[in-house]
Amino acid sequence: MSKAIRILCLLGLVLTNLAACGEKEPELAKELHLYNWSEYIEPQVLDDFEQEYGVKVVEDTFGNNEELLAKLQAGAGGYDVIVPSDYMVEIMIEEELLAELDHQNLTNLSNLDSKFSNPPYDPDLTFCVPYLWGTTGIGYNSDAFDEPPDSWSYLFDPDMVADYAGRMTMLNDVRESFGAALKYLGYSLNSTNEAELFEARDLLIQQKQWVYAYDSEQYEDLISSDETVLAHGWSGDFFMIAGEDERIWYAIPQEGGTIWADNLCIPKNAPNKYTAEVFINFLLKAEVAAANSNYTWYASPNAAAAEFIDQEILDEPAIYPPTEVLDRLEWLQDVGEASPLYERLWTEVKAAGP
């Protein structure tokens, strides 16, 4: 064998080995840390993921988007997957807190409904994958009402609220609570008008005398335990507990309210990005997405999951609203320079008497 041929053979062997190295997938981490809303994933899904991939999911929970943002801004590390809402994704992108997703590891993205494949808060899904969606409205104990409380007046009109004084809760969430007040007043829930925001603050301060608590994590349980009869909250939480307590139901206010989508994202400093993408891709499987929707009673952005979602959920107009109702709903948007004003006014509401 000539020297030239031997060199070519050796070169070919090196290139083959390099190619083989390039094709090797990264190793999965032994643990994945998920920072999620409470009761927002079917526990069996986490067990199934561990069984299939050998990765244990450790879950911590937060109560609102601002709590999640503050944690990341403070430099908290260790989380691999987080679940921010739409407007918060915008803020986190702006603050460069999120990692870009490698779509080659997200082969199940094709399962998404086309309405969620190019959302305004993250075009082309560069940083997020829609997880579940729903609305914000009013949950209630039907024994306490002759008809569904389907207006924000039940939370803000003095003549109506007086009947439920001390037996109602509001979300401990600046944008959602201000959004409800703004909608009642006839304004956009994304208002940046100072006069409108001050008016909403004054309304919330007036309302405070009737509020049992500002709560984002157990308001549905408070209704079920008869401590309250009315709650400002997220649709699926009420439907989920309605399976155990048939007195509880949910109404979308006539004036309109919030439509939202929560999303799966990876923090920029996540220690296990590849494992996080494998987990997100697992959640995009049709059967898995359906299991989470059936557990939480929230609508799924996963079109392929529809055949596995309980028909009772698919047929419920308060979960999958008709067009005329959807037209009255707004997405929360990043209010930009007005954000500090929202926070200051919310602090004033929380600090006000009684």
C-alpha positions as a printed Julia matrix, in Angstrom:
354×3 Matrix{Float64}:
   0.0    0.0    0.0
   1.44   3.36  -1.0
   2.07   6.12   1.49
  -0.62   8.31  -0.14
  -3.23   5.57   0.15
  -2.32   4.96   3.79
  -2.73   8.69   4.52
  -6.14   8.71   2.8
  -7.24   5.68   4.8
  -6.15   7.26   8.07
  -7.89  10.5    7.13
 -11.06   8.6    6.35
 -10.9    6.85   9.73
 -10.49  10.17  11.55
 -13.4   11.73   9.68
 -15.58   8.72  10.43
 -14.78   8.95  14.13
 -15.47  12.7   14.15
 -18.82  12.15  12.45
 -19.68   9.48  14.98
 -18.8   11.84  17.81
 -20.93  14.58  16.23
 -23.95  12.27  16.08
 -23.78  11.3   19.73
 -26.65  12.81  21.72
 -25.91  14.69  24.93
 -26.47  12.7   28.08
 -29.64  13.22  30.08
 -29.34  14.67  33.56
 -30.41  12.53  36.5
 -32.77  15.25  37.73
 -34.8   18.01  36.08
 -36.02  20.98  38.12
 -39.44  22.34  37.14
 -40.77  25.69  38.44
 -44.51  25.57  37.9
 -47.91  26.84  39.01
 -49.48  24.7   41.74
 -51.47  21.61  40.69
 -50.64  22.29  37.06
 -49.4   18.95  35.78
 -50.79  15.43  36.01
 -48.56  13.66  38.61
 -48.61  10.46  36.55
 -47.0   12.38  33.68
 -43.95  13.06  35.84
 -43.79   9.4   36.85
 -44.09   8.33  33.2
 -41.27  10.67  32.16
 -39.01   9.27  34.87
 -39.84   5.71  33.87
 -39.2    6.36  30.16
 -36.06   8.51  30.45
 -34.67   7.77  33.91
 -34.91  11.46  34.87
 -36.56  12.44  38.15
 -38.54  15.68  38.0
 -38.28  17.9   41.08
 -41.1   20.47  41.12
 -41.31  23.8   42.96
 -44.33  26.1   42.62
 -44.97  29.86  42.43
 -48.13  31.9   42.91
 -47.92  34.55  40.16
 -45.83  35.68  37.21
 -44.19  38.51  39.11
 -42.91  36.06  41.74
 -41.41  33.95  38.95
 -39.81  37.01  37.33
 -38.35  38.26  40.6
 -36.77  34.84  41.24
 -35.02  34.87  37.86
 -34.01  38.53  38.11
 -32.39  37.77  41.46
 -30.2   35.24  39.68
 -31.82  32.1   41.03
 -30.24  29.17  39.24
 -31.06  25.51  39.15
 -34.38  25.6   37.28
 -34.5   23.79  33.94
 -38.11  24.47  32.89
 -40.37  27.35  33.93
 -44.01  28.1   33.03
 -44.58  31.84  32.47
 -47.73  33.34  30.96
 -47.8   35.09  27.6
 -47.06  38.7   28.63
 -44.35  37.5   31.01
 -42.64  35.66  28.15
 -42.39  39.04  26.4
 -40.79  40.61  29.46
 -38.35  37.74  29.95
 -37.3   37.86  26.31
 -36.7   41.59  26.64
 -34.58  41.02  29.76
 -32.68  38.16  28.09
 -33.67  35.66  30.77
 -34.64  32.83  28.41
 -32.64  30.36  26.33
 -33.4   29.89  22.64
 -34.99  26.52  21.98
 -33.4   23.96  19.67
 -36.34  22.88  17.53
 -34.43  19.79  16.4
 -35.09  18.44  19.89
 -38.77  19.41  19.72
 -40.07  17.09  17.02
 -43.59  17.14  18.49
 -44.07  20.85  17.85
 -46.09  19.84  14.81
 -48.83  18.7   17.21
 -49.67  22.31  18.1
 -52.79  23.97  16.75
 -51.82  26.53  14.1
 -53.38  29.29  16.27
 -50.59  28.73  18.79
 -47.65  28.11  16.46
 -46.83  31.79  15.95
 -48.04  33.67  19.06
 -47.62  37.46  19.19
 -45.57  37.3   22.37
 -42.98  34.95  20.8
 -43.18  34.67  17.01
 -41.87  31.35  15.66
 -41.69  29.93  19.21
 -38.06  30.92  19.56
 -38.17  30.89  23.37
 -41.37  29.13  24.42
 -43.84  26.32  23.74
 -47.54  26.86  24.62
 -48.58  24.47  27.38
 -52.19  25.18  28.42
 -54.6   28.05  27.9
 -57.71  29.39  29.55
 -59.54  32.46  30.79
 -59.78  34.51  33.99
 -63.22  35.09  35.45
 -65.45  34.3   38.38
 -65.77  31.02  40.24
 -68.71  30.56  42.58
 -70.76  28.3   44.82
 -73.99  27.84  42.9
 -75.96  27.35  46.13
 -75.34  31.01  46.97
 -76.65  32.44  43.68
 -79.99  32.37  41.91
 -78.21  32.86  38.59
 -74.56  32.66  37.46
 -72.54  35.72  38.61
 -71.39  36.52  35.09
 -70.45  40.17  35.54
 -67.56  41.98  37.22
 -70.31  43.87  39.09
 -70.51  40.95  41.5
 -66.97  41.82  42.61
 -67.05  45.62  42.42
 -70.59  47.06  42.61
 -71.16  48.05  46.27
 -74.85  47.1   46.21
 -74.06  43.64  44.87
 -70.82  42.9   46.74
 -72.34  43.78  50.12
 -74.26  40.5   50.04
 -70.96  38.57  49.93
 -68.81  40.81  52.14
 -65.88  38.88  53.54
 -66.76  35.86  51.42
 -64.91  36.62  48.21
 -61.28  36.48  47.09
 -59.22  38.27  44.46
 -56.15  36.93  42.71
 -52.89  37.96  44.33
 -51.74  39.1   40.91
 -51.23  42.72  39.93
 -52.11  42.4   36.25
 -55.11  40.13  36.76
 -56.64  42.14  39.59
 -56.08  45.45  37.82
 -57.37  43.81  34.64
 -60.66  42.89  36.32
 -61.07  46.42  37.69
 -60.22  48.01  34.34
 -62.72  45.79  32.53
 -65.45  46.67  35.02
 -64.71  50.35  34.38
 -64.95  49.82  30.63
 -61.24  50.1   29.85
 -58.68  47.79  28.28
 -56.97  45.48  30.73
 -53.7   46.58  29.07
 -54.3   50.27  29.76
 -51.27  52.49  30.25
 -53.4   55.6   30.84
 -52.51  57.01  34.26
 -55.99  58.37  34.95
 -57.55  54.99  34.19
 -55.01  53.16  36.35
 -55.59  55.52  39.3
 -59.34  54.96  38.89
 -58.78  51.19  38.93
 -56.6   51.55  42.06
 -59.32  53.49  43.84
 -61.88  50.86  42.87
 -59.68  48.06  44.23
 -59.12  49.98  47.48
 -62.88  50.49  47.84
 -63.43  46.8   47.16
 -60.84  45.7   49.74
 -63.28  46.02  52.65
 -65.23  43.08  51.2
 -62.26  40.89  50.21
 -61.54  37.83  52.35
 -58.04  37.4   50.9
 -55.79  38.04  47.91
 -54.94  34.49  46.93
 -53.7   32.72  43.81
 -53.18  29.21  45.1
 -56.13  27.95  47.16
 -59.1   30.18  46.29
 -61.06  27.24  44.83
 -60.52  25.24  48.03
 -61.85  28.18  50.06
 -65.13  28.02  48.12
 -65.35  24.27  48.5
 -64.81  24.53  52.28
 -67.57  27.19  52.5
 -65.21  29.9   53.74
 -66.07  31.93  50.62
 -68.72  31.79  47.91
 -67.1   33.85  45.15
 -63.59  34.05  43.71
 -61.69  35.86  41.01
 -59.59  33.15  39.41
 -58.41  30.97  36.55
 -60.95  28.79  34.8
 -59.38  25.36  35.15
 -58.91  25.63  38.91
 -62.68  25.84  39.39
 -63.49  23.1   36.9
 -60.91  20.84  38.48
 -62.49  21.06  41.92
 -66.01  20.93  40.43
 -65.3   17.26  39.77
 -65.29  16.8   43.55
 -67.83  19.47  44.5
 -70.7   19.9   42.04
 -71.77  23.16  43.69
 -68.78  24.96  42.21
 -68.78  26.4   38.71
 -67.24  29.22  36.66
 -68.46  32.16  34.57
 -66.76  34.38  32.02
 -67.92  37.97  32.74
 -70.12  39.62  30.13
 -67.8   42.64  30.02
 -64.93  40.39  28.92
 -61.76  39.37  30.67
 -58.4   37.74  30.17
 -57.54  35.01  27.72
 -54.08  33.64  28.41
 -51.63  30.91  27.56
 -49.0   29.51  29.88
 -45.79  28.4   28.26
 -42.86  26.04  28.73
 -39.57  27.93  28.7
 -35.95  27.27  29.63
 -34.07  29.87  31.7
 -30.9   31.15  30.09
 -28.84  29.78  32.99
 -30.58  26.37  33.09
 -28.05  23.65  34.02
 -29.7   20.93  31.91
 -30.95  22.5   28.67
 -30.96  19.32  26.58
 -32.86  17.39  29.26
 -35.3   20.3   29.48
 -35.97  20.1   25.73
 -36.52  16.35  25.97
 -39.03  16.99  28.76
 -40.84  19.7   26.77
 -41.0   17.42  23.74
 -42.47  14.69  25.97
 -45.19  17.1   27.15
 -46.0   17.81  23.49
 -46.99  14.19  22.87
 -50.7   14.03  22.09
 -51.58  11.59  24.88
 -49.46  13.45  27.43
 -50.91  16.86  26.52
 -54.4   15.36  26.82
 -53.58  13.88  30.24
 -52.56  17.33  31.49
 -55.7   18.92  30.08
 -57.92  16.21  31.59
 -56.21  16.69  34.96
 -56.25  20.51  35.06
 -59.46  21.13  33.08
 -57.67  23.77  31.02
 -57.86  23.93  27.23
 -54.93  22.47  25.32
 -53.12  24.25  22.46
 -52.18  20.77  21.21
 -54.44  19.92  18.26
 -53.3   16.29  18.18
 -54.42  15.87  21.8
 -58.09  16.55  21.02
 -58.97  12.9   20.36
 -57.7   11.98  23.84
 -59.29  14.86  25.79
 -62.48  14.09  27.7
 -65.53  15.05  25.63
 -67.01  16.83  28.66
 -64.08  19.26  28.55
 -64.19  19.77  24.78
 -67.93  20.52  24.89
 -67.8   23.02  27.79
 -68.12  26.59  26.37
 -66.5   28.1   29.45
 -63.35  26.07  28.62
 -63.46  26.31  24.83
 -65.48  29.55  24.43
 -67.49  30.29  21.28
 -66.3   33.04  18.92
 -68.64  35.71  20.29
 -67.19  35.23  23.78
 -63.6   35.06  22.58
 -64.09  38.4   20.84
 -64.67  40.05  24.25
 -61.46  38.7   25.76
 -58.01  40.29  25.73
 -54.49  38.89  25.98
 -52.39  40.47  28.7
 -49.54  42.36  27.07
 -46.3   43.81  28.35
 -47.23  47.35  29.41
 -43.62  48.49  29.17
 -42.85  51.73  30.97
 -46.19  51.53  32.81
 -45.08  48.37  34.67
 -43.54  50.25  37.64
 -46.75  52.28  37.96
 -48.82  49.08  38.08
 -46.54  47.71  40.8
 -46.66  50.94  42.83
 -50.44  51.18  42.66
 -50.8   47.5   43.57
 -48.59  48.1   46.61
 -50.9   50.95  47.58
 -53.93  48.67  47.26
 -52.34  45.98  49.42
 -51.24  48.54  52.04
 -54.6   50.3   52.28
 -56.96  49.73  55.21
 -58.86  48.1   56.67
